[in-house]
Amino acid sequence: MFQRRSRRFRRRTNGRNRPHRHNDNGQPRIGTNNFSNGQSRNNFRGNNQSAEKLFEKYSTLAKEALSSGDKTLSENYYQHADHFMRIIEDKNKNFASNKAEETKKIETEEKNTTNNQIADSENINKENK
């Protein structure tokens, strides 16, 4: 028969068939895509470009690629632009919901303050009688 050759490189397991690793307190480690503070990884401030700027950039690149006749590259850039448009929409939706919650909270606090003032004035009136 033929002789089996030894492997030159170590096989990668892609994260399978490995024991799960835990922190010192027994909790599993937080994955690379999960953050404990709830922030997403779509933070573009590292390269000083916002999602709006990146949307404009890829839209412009897509139009230029289409005008030069490269439909595949144009579609690629349009997909990038679509991605950033979705991020902008999510950001605006979250901003609107946070604004609505904040307004509701302020209205509730004002209502409670008004009720407390009325109750205080009633107590003062009772004490004076």
Secondary structure, DSSP 8 states (H G I E B T S, - for coil): -------SS----TT-S----B-TTS-B---TT--TT---S--GGGGT--HHHHHHHHHHHHHHHHHTT-HHHHHHHHHHHHHHHHHHHHHHHHHHHHHHHHHHHHHHHHHHHHHHHHHHHHHHHHHH-
